[in-house]
Each structure stands twice: as C-alpha cells, then as structure tokens.
Amino acid sequence: MQFIIIKILNILSKNMLAKYNPVVIGITGSFGKSSTKKAIYEILKRKYKVYCDRSCYNTEISIPLAITGFESGGRSASKWIEIIFKIIGRLFKRNCYPDVLILEMGVNRPNDMKKMLAVVKPDIGILTGIGEFPSHTEYFKDAKHVAREKFLLARTLKKKNLAILNLDDEFIKELPENIKSDIITYGFSKNADVRAEEVLFGSKKFRTEDGSMGMRFKISYQGTTAPFRFPYSLGRGQIYSTLSAVSVGIHFGFNLVEMSEILSEFQPLAGRMKMIKGINKSLIIDDTFNSNPSSALSALETVKKLEASRKIAVLGDMLELGEQCEVGHREVGKAVFKSVDFLFTYGLRSKVISCQARKIGMKKENIFHFENIDKLIKLLKNIIQNEDIILIKGSRAMHMEKVVKEIMTKPEEADKLLVK
C-alpha cells in the first residue's frame, strides 16, 4: 500500500514541478536544516511567493507531500485517496504555486538522497555540514558514507545551478572540486565567500527584558560588511544557519543591510537553542529537538562562554549512532567537565557521559544519572538557584522537552514554545 502511494505521489509531484517550474532550494546536512530553512524563508518572502513546509518533511514519502503542499494521510487509505484527488485538482488550477520552494532533504539510510533526487532536482543545493559525529550513522558504515550520500545533492547540480557549502566542515572542504555548478562558500574561515566575524555573546549585558541572552556578529561578503544582532538566538549553529540564508539572499539580489534588518527579530525554532525563562529566575536553553555528539559539543561550547552564577547540563541519550555510540557519549562527557557545574543525565546510553565526566575530574556530588525522568525533574527543581543557566538536550525519542515544561515559569505556554 505504502509503495503504491509513494509511486503515485512521486508522479504527481513531478507533474506539479514541471507545470509551475519553481526555484527549488534543497537543504541537507547533519544539523541546522530547519533553522536554515526558516531563515531563508524570512528573507525571500519579502520579495517572492515562498513555500516552506512547517514540519521536518525530509523523507521519501514526505518530500512529495512538501512539493504538493499536503499533510500525511497516516494509515488511513481513505485520507490518502482524498489527498491524491486534491493534488490532481491543484494541478488544473492556475497561479496557485509559489515562486520558490524550500525543501529539507534529510538522509536516514543509504539511497535516501538518491530516491529524493529521482523526484526533485533542486536549482540550489545547501550543505549545512556533516560533523565528526553525524546523525543517523546507525545504518551507515561510517561518517564518510553519510557524507557521500548527502553530497549527491551537490554533485547532481547542473552548470547553471548553485551549491552553497559550509567551508568550515572538514568533509565539505574537498567537495568543490567535484561540483559542476556555481559555488558560494560560507563559514568563519577567511577563505569563505560569506564570512562571520567579531562574534559577541555570553555577556549579561546582552540580556533582554524577557530574560533572553542574545548575540551579535558581523557578516562580510566581497568587501561589504554588515552587523547582525540576534536578541533571541545563541550559538554558532544559528550563525551558520544565518550565513547559509544570507548566501541564498545574495543570489536573489538582497544586500547585507537588508538581510540584517529582516533577521533582527529572528526567533529560533522550538528546541533549537531556544531561550526560555525558568524557575528561580533561571534561563533555560532548550535544545531538545534532537542530539548527536557534534551538536551536543557545540551547545556545551556555547554554554561554556555564557556569564552565569552556575551552569547545569541536562543530557539525554543520543540515538542512531551505531558503532559511534560509546565514543560519541564519551566525548560529550569530556566537554561537560569544562563547560558546566552540574550534570544530569537520563537514559541507558548517557551513563557513559556521567562516567566520563567523573573520570576526568568532575565532582561526584555534582553528577546525577537517572533512568526515570520524573525523578530527574524532582531533583533538578530542588537544585536550581537564582540566575542559573540550564542546557537541556537529547535525542527526539528521549522527550527531553518534558524537563523544560516542568521548570519553565509559564508551563501553560509549553504548547506554543516547546517541541511537539
């Protein structure tokens, strides 16, 4: 049944793309895809009709749904039939399709990218990064094989297309030699076309009235520089998302000052380093959308630089790491010791984080491991003091947003602020 539905959806998607011929932007990588997608949307919507799916539609069946603009029919055959007829109806309408279509093209297993590229061939391909410990390595031999699958997006671009590449990523560095299209690189590297510099964050003077602690940085391109200020965002991850979005904006004719103004009130997506007011005037950094060792290390590095009376990390298991599971959790344990004062871990795998942190010198009395999330929450509530900063992070299946809800000052806003 699912095979037939996918087959029909793919045919309809191809017909829709052929009829309306939008500019398609495909985004892949092990991190930052959704934040990049949102930042691009905020810029381009000022001058173009843009469609950007709200969910993480990045699989074989969800890509055609994103192209056609419909939600999943789940397990209901009648709903799928209804969706298919609605798509057919839309094919006969005029002027009902966007100028620009932004798609996440996530890779969970071998051949995922190949299957998606059989349906849609983007005009612009963005590679956000692979990292030393990419997500979804469980079904791949190693990180190089993950990279190889994701790189298909850039390698299939045509001569008049555009590849936008994170030059700071070790895997991506060598990729330009194998790409036929035009290229824009971005990053902190001096060799990047679109470059971030003079990053300032972590100081209490950046705190807003609602308790958020933002950051400032500059972006340079071809001799022009503009300041960017994000009062509600933190960390290098958001800067990378901004750089890739700015690279897209440059291609569409926006200048740096325009884009700085557009993104000045940019709000991070739920669960992506989002700042939320916590009990006892604490500040929660909600990074609960997902986790892998690379993103966890990045989050801890950000927390390390923040000014606070005390810092607490609440870390859940990192899943789908395959053979990299133990070494990945161990690396995070090493970083914890240098970044925070207290460590709470939750789940079977995260015990490695606690053991490693203790092994390299973190005080035993400051480390707490749980396999019951309610017990973790109870102790955490008792420990939080005035103006503590609390990083909460874990894989999606660990549901670490439950911890955020229990320690935020306004739990009634959980549906609006937290990952669902």
C-alpha beads as a LAMMPS data file, in Angstrom:
LAMMPS data file: protein, C-alpha beads

420 atoms
419 bonds

1 atom types
1 bond types

-500.0 500.0 xlo xhi
-500.0 500.0 ylo yhi
-500.0 500.0 zlo zhi

Masses

1 110.0

Atoms # bond

1 1 1 0.000 0.000 0.000
2 1 1 2.721 2.494 1.004
3 1 1 4.749 1.638 -2.106
4 1 1 1.752 2.432 -4.347
5 1 1 1.058 5.712 -2.516
6 1 1 4.700 6.805 -2.853
7 1 1 4.668 5.918 -6.551
8 1 1 1.516 7.985 -7.186
9 1 1 2.752 10.916 -5.087
10 1 1 6.070 10.949 -6.944
11 1 1 4.330 11.082 -10.339
12 1 1 2.034 13.903 -9.192
13 1 1 4.959 15.808 -7.637
14 1 1 6.955 15.668 -10.864
15 1 1 3.952 16.929 -12.811
16 1 1 3.436 19.787 -10.381
17 1 1 7.087 20.857 -10.587
18 1 1 7.014 20.620 -14.396
19 1 1 3.865 22.752 -14.613
20 1 1 4.810 25.553 -12.223
21 1 1 8.626 25.428 -12.528
22 1 1 9.516 26.996 -9.144
23 1 1 13.067 27.664 -7.993
24 1 1 13.753 24.696 -5.717
25 1 1 16.138 25.039 -2.777
26 1 1 17.248 21.718 -1.278
27 1 1 18.889 21.628 2.157
28 1 1 20.809 18.671 3.549
29 1 1 23.314 18.092 6.348
30 1 1 23.540 16.617 9.837
31 1 1 22.447 19.787 11.604
32 1 1 20.770 23.149 11.107
33 1 1 18.445 22.200 8.236
34 1 1 15.215 23.501 9.776
35 1 1 16.779 26.703 11.136
36 1 1 18.383 27.359 7.746
37 1 1 15.047 26.773 6.044
38 1 1 13.284 29.247 8.332
39 1 1 15.953 31.951 7.905
40 1 1 15.833 31.618 4.102
41 1 1 12.042 31.879 4.198
42 1 1 12.155 35.056 6.305
43 1 1 14.442 36.723 3.759
44 1 1 12.868 35.589 0.487
45 1 1 9.239 36.129 1.482
46 1 1 9.838 39.892 1.335
47 1 1 10.007 39.779 -2.467
48 1 1 8.788 36.341 -3.545
49 1 1 5.966 33.909 -3.009
50 1 1 7.725 31.219 -0.988
51 1 1 6.593 27.855 0.330
52 1 1 8.473 26.400 3.262
53 1 1 6.952 23.332 4.891
54 1 1 6.482 23.756 8.634
55 1 1 7.339 20.203 9.589
56 1 1 10.519 18.237 9.014
57 1 1 9.279 16.835 5.717
58 1 1 12.511 15.224 4.678
59 1 1 11.872 11.588 3.843
60 1 1 10.905 9.565 0.779
61 1 1 7.159 9.944 1.335
62 1 1 7.206 13.404 2.870
63 1 1 9.202 15.142 0.114
64 1 1 6.355 14.725 -2.417
65 1 1 3.921 15.915 0.253
66 1 1 6.041 19.034 0.754
67 1 1 6.133 19.608 -3.010
68 1 1 2.372 19.281 -3.337
69 1 1 1.595 21.146 -0.104
70 1 1 -0.370 18.481 1.785
71 1 1 -0.179 16.746 5.166
72 1 1 0.248 12.987 5.562
73 1 1 -2.745 10.677 5.392
74 1 1 -1.232 8.447 8.062
75 1 1 -2.574 4.898 7.976
76 1 1 -5.942 5.860 6.537
77 1 1 -6.433 4.662 2.950
78 1 1 -9.445 6.967 2.527
79 1 1 -7.408 10.013 3.581
80 1 1 -4.662 9.158 1.091
81 1 1 -7.225 8.805 -1.693
82 1 1 -8.670 12.200 -0.722
83 1 1 -5.182 13.779 -0.741
84 1 1 -4.382 12.308 -4.163
85 1 1 -7.576 13.717 -5.694
86 1 1 -6.886 17.130 -4.128
87 1 1 -3.395 17.138 -5.646
88 1 1 -4.844 16.287 -9.052
89 1 1 -7.312 19.164 -8.634
90 1 1 -4.494 21.559 -7.811
91 1 1 -2.694 20.562 -10.996
92 1 1 -5.541 22.061 -13.026
93 1 1 -5.544 25.402 -11.204
94 1 1 -3.614 28.482 -12.277
95 1 1 -1.273 30.666 -10.222
96 1 1 -1.613 28.582 -7.058
97 1 1 2.041 27.647 -6.639
98 1 1 4.992 29.511 -5.070
99 1 1 7.907 31.091 -6.923
100 1 1 10.362 29.410 -4.543
101 1 1 10.089 26.009 -2.860
102 1 1 12.350 25.248 0.131
103 1 1 12.827 21.570 0.975
104 1 1 14.697 19.699 3.688
105 1 1 16.341 16.648 2.197
106 1 1 17.326 14.564 5.193
107 1 1 19.162 11.247 4.949
108 1 1 18.466 8.425 7.383
109 1 1 19.534 5.391 5.349
110 1 1 21.602 4.576 2.251
111 1 1 19.945 5.635 -1.043
112 1 1 17.564 8.117 0.651
113 1 1 19.039 11.062 -1.252
114 1 1 19.047 9.115 -4.497
115 1 1 15.322 8.404 -4.115
116 1 1 14.506 12.052 -3.396
117 1 1 16.589 13.294 -6.327
118 1 1 14.601 10.991 -8.593
119 1 1 11.575 13.152 -7.730
120 1 1 13.024 16.648 -7.435
121 1 1 16.211 18.201 -8.807
122 1 1 16.960 21.404 -6.842
123 1 1 18.288 24.539 -8.500
124 1 1 20.120 25.466 -5.286
125 1 1 21.698 22.860 -3.008
126 1 1 22.784 23.737 0.540
127 1 1 25.087 21.536 2.643
128 1 1 24.946 22.691 6.260
129 1 1 27.658 20.317 7.479
130 1 1 28.373 16.713 8.373
131 1 1 30.402 16.959 11.569
132 1 1 32.646 14.388 13.187
133 1 1 29.645 12.524 14.655
134 1 1 26.728 12.930 12.222
135 1 1 23.189 11.764 12.972
136 1 1 21.778 8.524 11.558
137 1 1 25.105 6.687 11.307
138 1 1 23.361 3.560 12.599
139 1 1 22.592 2.433 9.031
140 1 1 25.878 3.604 7.500
141 1 1 29.353 2.137 7.728
142 1 1 30.846 5.413 8.983
143 1 1 30.617 9.214 8.730
144 1 1 32.254 9.188 5.285
145 1 1 29.407 7.097 3.915
146 1 1 26.856 9.501 5.448
147 1 1 28.694 12.386 3.773
148 1 1 28.816 10.570 0.440
149 1 1 25.035 10.120 0.451
150 1 1 24.344 13.757 1.345
151 1 1 26.874 15.030 -1.198
152 1 1 24.741 13.628 -4.007
153 1 1 22.631 16.790 -3.672
154 1 1 25.576 18.999 -4.683
155 1 1 27.083 16.600 -7.201
156 1 1 23.886 16.355 -9.248
157 1 1 23.510 20.126 -9.612
158 1 1 23.787 21.412 -13.174
159 1 1 26.143 24.060 -14.525
160 1 1 23.724 26.991 -14.061
161 1 1 22.659 25.838 -10.579
162 1 1 24.178 26.944 -7.264
163 1 1 25.833 24.994 -4.443
164 1 1 26.063 26.699 -1.037
165 1 1 28.648 24.987 1.161
166 1 1 29.810 25.260 4.771
167 1 1 33.557 25.670 4.262
168 1 1 34.310 25.050 7.955
169 1 1 33.165 21.437 7.742
170 1 1 36.063 19.035 7.269
171 1 1 34.089 16.715 4.989
172 1 1 32.761 19.510 2.784
173 1 1 36.133 21.252 2.303
174 1 1 37.191 18.939 -0.507
175 1 1 33.806 18.842 -2.208
176 1 1 34.053 21.907 -4.550
177 1 1 36.445 20.050 -6.863
178 1 1 33.647 17.645 -7.796
179 1 1 30.824 20.150 -8.418
180 1 1 29.769 21.464 -11.826
181 1 1 27.542 24.318 -10.608
182 1 1 28.409 27.773 -9.307
183 1 1 29.506 27.774 -5.659
184 1 1 29.133 30.118 -2.694
185 1 1 31.003 29.082 0.450
186 1 1 30.265 30.312 3.952
187 1 1 31.698 29.988 7.453
188 1 1 34.154 31.549 9.868
189 1 1 37.085 30.673 7.624
190 1 1 38.929 33.582 5.998
191 1 1 38.591 31.735 2.696
192 1 1 34.789 31.657 2.853
193 1 1 32.859 33.885 0.437
194 1 1 30.269 34.793 3.081
195 1 1 32.093 35.113 6.374
196 1 1 31.095 35.613 10.023
197 1 1 33.415 37.558 12.298
198 1 1 33.571 39.506 15.578
199 1 1 31.056 37.275 17.363
200 1 1 29.950 38.582 20.749
201 1 1 27.722 36.658 23.141
202 1 1 27.660 35.368 26.679
203 1 1 27.628 38.707 28.490
204 1 1 24.760 39.568 30.822
205 1 1 24.564 42.968 29.128
206 1 1 23.016 41.206 26.118
207 1 1 20.045 40.104 28.236
208 1 1 16.674 41.338 27.011
209 1 1 13.779 42.364 29.265
210 1 1 12.188 38.926 28.909
211 1 1 15.373 37.198 30.100
212 1 1 16.849 36.102 26.765
213 1 1 20.583 36.399 26.191
214 1 1 21.354 37.078 22.532
215 1 1 24.410 37.639 20.399
216 1 1 25.950 39.980 17.853
217 1 1 28.259 39.353 14.913
218 1 1 29.237 40.745 11.530
219 1 1 28.897 39.195 8.092
220 1 1 31.223 40.101 5.231
221 1 1 30.880 39.485 1.511
222 1 1 33.063 40.874 -1.284
223 1 1 34.337 43.822 0.756
224 1 1 30.966 44.739 2.286
225 1 1 30.249 44.158 5.987
226 1 1 27.034 44.480 7.987
227 1 1 26.279 43.927 11.697
228 1 1 23.724 41.285 12.683
229 1 1 22.056 41.276 16.100
230 1 1 20.019 38.318 17.331
231 1 1 18.423 39.069 20.729
232 1 1 16.746 35.656 20.957
233 1 1 19.334 33.279 19.481
234 1 1 22.589 31.776 20.719
235 1 1 25.465 29.747 19.367
236 1 1 27.481 29.001 16.263
237 1 1 24.707 26.799 14.910
238 1 1 22.410 29.783 14.443
239 1 1 25.237 31.784 12.892
240 1 1 25.812 29.008 10.345
241 1 1 22.087 28.969 9.517
242 1 1 22.203 32.734 9.046
243 1 1 25.278 32.534 6.807
244 1 1 23.670 29.975 4.512
245 1 1 20.437 32.009 4.373
246 1 1 22.398 35.181 3.595
247 1 1 24.201 33.284 0.819
248 1 1 20.813 32.473 -0.701
249 1 1 19.691 36.083 -0.271
250 1 1 22.777 37.343 -2.107
251 1 1 21.942 35.041 -5.015
252 1 1 18.418 36.534 -5.125
253 1 1 19.717 40.126 -5.105
254 1 1 19.354 41.122 -1.435
255 1 1 22.122 43.164 0.184
256 1 1 23.615 42.547 3.635
257 1 1 21.963 45.554 5.288
258 1 1 18.528 44.488 4.045
259 1 1 19.021 40.986 5.405
260 1 1 20.345 42.261 8.735
261 1 1 17.140 44.242 9.213
262 1 1 14.925 41.345 8.134
263 1 1 16.536 38.905 10.583
264 1 1 16.860 41.331 13.528
265 1 1 13.891 39.779 15.371
266 1 1 14.562 36.221 14.238
267 1 1 13.118 33.688 16.670
268 1 1 14.780 30.257 16.836
269 1 1 12.601 27.228 16.210
270 1 1 11.314 25.227 19.159
271 1 1 14.000 23.053 20.689
272 1 1 16.906 24.678 18.819
273 1 1 18.926 26.611 21.425
274 1 1 15.732 28.477 22.314
275 1 1 15.906 30.579 25.482
276 1 1 13.029 30.206 27.944
277 1 1 12.551 31.761 31.387
278 1 1 12.898 29.174 34.147
279 1 1 12.005 28.946 37.824
280 1 1 14.058 30.976 40.308
281 1 1 14.939 33.485 37.567
282 1 1 16.932 30.830 35.751
283 1 1 17.465 30.755 31.983
284 1 1 16.695 27.539 30.125
285 1 1 18.458 26.817 26.853
286 1 1 16.035 24.432 25.187
287 1 1 17.942 22.321 22.648
288 1 1 15.632 19.324 22.876
289 1 1 14.735 18.884 19.197
290 1 1 17.476 16.314 18.670
291 1 1 21.043 15.484 19.600
292 1 1 24.220 13.947 18.290
293 1 1 27.764 14.353 19.639
294 1 1 28.638 17.198 17.244
295 1 1 25.596 19.305 18.137
296 1 1 25.949 18.497 21.846
297 1 1 29.600 19.601 21.829
298 1 1 28.581 22.822 20.054
299 1 1 25.841 23.518 22.610
300 1 1 28.219 22.903 25.526
301 1 1 30.822 25.200 23.968
302 1 1 28.190 27.952 23.820
303 1 1 27.163 27.420 27.447
304 1 1 30.821 27.486 28.484
305 1 1 31.093 31.089 27.246
306 1 1 27.975 32.410 28.993
307 1 1 28.082 34.505 32.156
308 1 1 26.129 32.824 34.953
309 1 1 26.347 32.071 38.651
310 1 1 26.083 28.364 37.887
311 1 1 25.590 26.208 34.800
312 1 1 23.672 22.941 34.617
313 1 1 23.532 20.437 31.744
314 1 1 20.619 18.003 31.468
315 1 1 21.528 15.499 28.747
316 1 1 19.554 12.564 27.402
317 1 1 20.715 9.641 25.279
318 1 1 21.977 10.322 21.754
319 1 1 20.464 7.694 19.485
320 1 1 21.101 6.263 16.000
321 1 1 24.897 6.489 16.351
322 1 1 25.665 2.849 15.596
323 1 1 29.285 1.945 16.357
324 1 1 29.985 5.578 17.290
325 1 1 27.602 5.417 20.265
326 1 1 30.065 4.891 23.119
327 1 1 32.858 7.104 21.785
328 1 1 30.346 9.872 20.988
329 1 1 28.882 9.878 24.510
330 1 1 32.384 9.763 25.959
331 1 1 33.462 12.864 24.005
332 1 1 30.443 14.748 25.324
333 1 1 31.377 13.679 28.870
334 1 1 34.810 15.246 28.424
335 1 1 33.279 18.541 27.276
336 1 1 30.774 18.608 30.142
337 1 1 33.547 18.848 32.716
338 1 1 34.895 22.020 31.092
339 1 1 31.516 23.641 30.455
340 1 1 29.118 23.231 33.388
341 1 1 28.986 22.925 37.182
342 1 1 26.271 20.270 37.470
343 1 1 25.392 17.341 35.207
344 1 1 22.113 15.433 34.978
345 1 1 21.936 12.512 32.531
346 1 1 18.921 10.469 31.504
347 1 1 18.796 7.094 29.764
348 1 1 20.910 3.970 29.418
349 1 1 23.494 5.356 26.987
350 1 1 24.024 8.709 28.696
351 1 1 25.508 6.965 31.712
352 1 1 28.736 6.977 29.675
353 1 1 28.603 10.808 29.736
354 1 1 28.337 10.822 33.543
355 1 1 31.099 8.248 33.996
356 1 1 33.457 10.108 31.666
357 1 1 32.813 13.477 33.337
358 1 1 33.557 11.962 36.733
359 1 1 36.617 10.137 35.403
360 1 1 38.311 13.326 34.222
361 1 1 37.651 15.318 37.374
362 1 1 34.050 16.492 37.802
363 1 1 32.908 16.257 41.412
364 1 1 30.903 13.115 42.155
365 1 1 28.348 15.079 44.177
366 1 1 27.608 17.274 41.141
367 1 1 26.745 14.366 38.836
368 1 1 23.313 12.717 38.769
369 1 1 22.215 9.886 36.494
370 1 1 18.604 8.756 36.075
371 1 1 16.655 6.181 34.155
372 1 1 13.391 7.735 35.334
373 1 1 12.673 11.220 34.003
374 1 1 10.241 12.154 36.802
375 1 1 12.909 11.525 39.443
376 1 1 15.341 13.656 37.444
377 1 1 12.848 16.534 37.290
378 1 1 12.151 16.347 41.035
379 1 1 15.824 16.681 41.994
380 1 1 16.528 19.306 39.325
381 1 1 13.752 21.531 40.678
382 1 1 15.316 21.393 44.141
383 1 1 18.793 22.276 42.862
384 1 1 18.024 25.255 40.594
385 1 1 19.075 28.558 42.124
386 1 1 18.758 32.207 41.206
387 1 1 20.023 33.004 37.650
388 1 1 21.303 29.505 36.865
389 1 1 21.654 28.629 33.180
390 1 1 20.297 25.178 32.283
391 1 1 21.054 23.448 28.975
392 1 1 18.577 20.669 28.155
393 1 1 19.345 18.386 25.223
394 1 1 18.764 14.853 23.961
395 1 1 17.604 12.824 21.003
396 1 1 13.996 13.337 19.901
397 1 1 12.891 9.948 21.219
398 1 1 14.058 10.888 24.751
399 1 1 11.386 13.639 25.012
400 1 1 13.612 15.995 26.976
401 1 1 11.022 18.766 26.431
402 1 1 9.210 17.233 29.429
403 1 1 12.023 18.550 31.624
404 1 1 11.738 22.028 30.097
405 1 1 7.998 22.148 30.724
406 1 1 8.398 21.303 34.405
407 1 1 10.973 24.024 35.148
408 1 1 9.749 26.878 32.911
409 1 1 7.994 29.763 34.670
410 1 1 4.947 29.551 32.398
411 1 1 4.229 25.876 31.666
412 1 1 0.908 26.948 30.190
413 1 1 2.911 28.241 27.201
414 1 1 4.516 24.835 26.569
415 1 1 2.341 24.072 23.534
416 1 1 3.480 27.321 21.933
417 1 1 7.181 27.207 22.850
418 1 1 8.254 23.576 23.020
419 1 1 8.860 20.779 20.537
420 1 1 5.736 18.722 19.885

Bonds

1 1 1 2
2 1 2 3
3 1 3 4
4 1 4 5
5 1 5 6
6 1 6 7
7 1 7 8
8 1 8 9
9 1 9 10
10 1 10 11
11 1 11 12
12 1 12 13
13 1 13 14
14 1 14 15
15 1 15 16
16 1 16 17
17 1 17 18
18 1 18 19
19 1 19 20
20 1 20 21
21 1 21 22
22 1 22 23
23 1 23 24
24 1 24 25
25 1 25 26
26 1 26 27
27 1 27 28
28 1 28 29
29 1 29 30
30 1 30 31
31 1 31 32
32 1 32 33
33 1 33 34
34 1 34 35
35 1 35 36
36 1 36 37
37 1 37 38
38 1 38 39
39 1 39 40
40 1 40 41
41 1 41 42
42 1 42 43
43 1 43 44
44 1 44 45
45 1 45 46
46 1 46 47
47 1 47 48
48 1 48 49
49 1 49 50
50 1 50 51
51 1 51 52
52 1 52 53
53 1 53 54
54 1 54 55
55 1 55 56
56 1 56 57
57 1 57 58
58 1 58 59
59 1 59 60
60 1 60 61
61 1 61 62
62 1 62 63
63 1 63 64
64 1 64 65
65 1 65 66
66 1 66 67
67 1 67 68
68 1 68 69
69 1 69 70
70 1 70 71
71 1 71 72
72 1 72 73
73 1 73 74
74 1 74 75
75 1 75 76
76 1 76 77
77 1 77 78
78 1 78 79
79 1 79 80
80 1 80 81
81 1 81 82
82 1 82 83
83 1 83 84
84 1 84 85
85 1 85 86
86 1 86 87
87 1 87 88
88 1 88 89
89 1 89 90
90 1 90 91
91 1 91 92
92 1 92 93
93 1 93 94
94 1 94 95
95 1 95 96
96 1 96 97
97 1 97 98
98 1 98 99
99 1 99 100
100 1 100 101
101 1 101 102
102 1 102 103
103 1 103 104
104 1 104 105
105 1 105 106
106 1 106 107
107 1 107 108
108 1 108 109
109 1 109 110
110 1 110 111
111 1 111 112
112 1 112 113
113 1 113 114
114 1 114 115
115 1 115 116
116 1 116 117
117 1 117 118
118 1 118 119
119 1 119 120
120 1 120 121
121 1 121 122
122 1 122 123
123 1 123 124
124 1 124 125
125 1 125 126
126 1 126 127
127 1 127 128
128 1 128 129
129 1 129 130
130 1 130 131
131 1 131 132
132 1 132 133
133 1 133 134
134 1 134 135
135 1 135 136
136 1 136 137
137 1 137 138
138 1 138 139
139 1 139 140
140 1 140 141
141 1 141 142
142 1 142 143
143 1 143 144
144 1 144 145
145 1 145 146
146 1 146 147
147 1 147 148
148 1 148 149
149 1 149 150
150 1 150 151
151 1 151 152
152 1 152 153
153 1 153 154
154 1 154 155
155 1 155 156
156 1 156 157
157 1 157 158
158 1 158 159
159 1 159 160
160 1 160 161
161 1 161 162
162 1 162 163
163 1 163 164
164 1 164 165
165 1 165 166
166 1 166 167
167 1 167 168
168 1 168 169
169 1 169 170
170 1 170 171
171 1 171 172
172 1 172 173
173 1 173 174
174 1 174 175
175 1 175 176
176 1 176 177
177 1 177 178
178 1 178 179
179 1 179 180
180 1 180 181
181 1 181 182
182 1 182 183
183 1 183 184
184 1 184 185
185 1 185 186
186 1 186 187
187 1 187 188
188 1 188 189
189 1 189 190
190 1 190 191
191 1 191 192
192 1 192 193
193 1 193 194
194 1 194 195
195 1 195 196
196 1 196 197
197 1 197 198
198 1 198 199
199 1 199 200
200 1 200 201
201 1 201 202
202 1 202 203
203 1 203 204
204 1 204 205
205 1 205 206
206 1 206 207
207 1 207 208
208 1 208 209
209 1 209 210
210 1 210 211
211 1 211 212
212 1 212 213
213 1 213 214
214 1 214 215
215 1 215 216
216 1 216 217
217 1 217 218
218 1 218 219
219 1 219 220
220 1 220 221
221 1 221 222
222 1 222 223
223 1 223 224
224 1 224 225
225 1 225 226
226 1 226 227
227 1 227 228
228 1 228 229
229 1 229 230
230 1 230 231
231 1 231 232
232 1 232 233
233 1 233 234
234 1 234 235
235 1 235 236
236 1 236 237
237 1 237 238
238 1 238 239
239 1 239 240
240 1 240 241
241 1 241 242
242 1 242 243
243 1 243 244
244 1 244 245
245 1 245 246
246 1 246 247
247 1 247 248
248 1 248 249
249 1 249 250
250 1 250 251
251 1 251 252
252 1 252 253
253 1 253 254
254 1 254 255
255 1 255 256
256 1 256 257
257 1 257 258
258 1 258 259
259 1 259 260
260 1 260 261
261 1 261 262
262 1 262 263
263 1 263 264
264 1 264 265
265 1 265 266
266 1 266 267
267 1 267 268
268 1 268 269
269 1 269 270
270 1 270 271
271 1 271 272
272 1 272 273
273 1 273 274
274 1 274 275
275 1 275 276
276 1 276 277
277 1 277 278
278 1 278 279
279 1 279 280
280 1 280 281
281 1 281 282
282 1 282 283
283 1 283 284
284 1 284 285
285 1 285 286
286 1 286 287
287 1 287 288
288 1 288 289
289 1 289 290
290 1 290 291
291 1 291 292
292 1 292 293
293 1 293 294
294 1 294 295
295 1 295 296
296 1 296 297
297 1 297 298
298 1 298 299
299 1 299 300
300 1 300 301
301 1 301 302
302 1 302 303
303 1 303 304
304 1 304 305
305 1 305 306
306 1 306 307
307 1 307 308
308 1 308 309
309 1 309 310
310 1 310 311
311 1 311 312
312 1 312 313
313 1 313 314
314 1 314 315
315 1 315 316
316 1 316 317
317 1 317 318
318 1 318 319
319 1 319 320
320 1 320 321
321 1 321 322
322 1 322 323
323 1 323 324
324 1 324 325
325 1 325 326
326 1 326 327
327 1 327 328
328 1 328 329
329 1 329 330
330 1 330 331
331 1 331 332
332 1 332 333
333 1 333 334
334 1 334 335
335 1 335 336
336 1 336 337
337 1 337 338
338 1 338 339
339 1 339 340
340 1 340 341
341 1 341 342
342 1 342 343
343 1 343 344
344 1 344 345
345 1 345 346
346 1 346 347
347 1 347 348
348 1 348 349
349 1 349 350
350 1 350 351
351 1 351 352
352 1 352 353
353 1 353 354
354 1 354 355
355 1 355 356
356 1 356 357
357 1 357 358
358 1 358 359
359 1 359 360
360 1 360 361
361 1 361 362
362 1 362 363
363 1 363 364
364 1 364 365
365 1 365 366
366 1 366 367
367 1 367 368
368 1 368 369
369 1 369 370
370 1 370 371
371 1 371 372
372 1 372 373
373 1 373 374
374 1 374 375
375 1 375 376
376 1 376 377
377 1 377 378
378 1 378 379
379 1 379 380
380 1 380 381
381 1 381 382
382 1 382 383
383 1 383 384
384 1 384 385
385 1 385 386
386 1 386 387
387 1 387 388
388 1 388 389
389 1 389 390
390 1 390 391
391 1 391 392
392 1 392 393
393 1 393 394
394 1 394 395
395 1 395 396
396 1 396 397
397 1 397 398
398 1 398 399
399 1 399 400
400 1 400 401
401 1 401 402
402 1 402 403
403 1 403 404
404 1 404 405
405 1 405 406
406 1 406 407
407 1 407 408
408 1 408 409
409 1 409 410
410 1 410 411
411 1 411 412
412 1 412 413
413 1 413 414
414 1 414 415
415 1 415 416
416 1 416 417
417 1 417 418
418 1 418 419
419 1 419 420
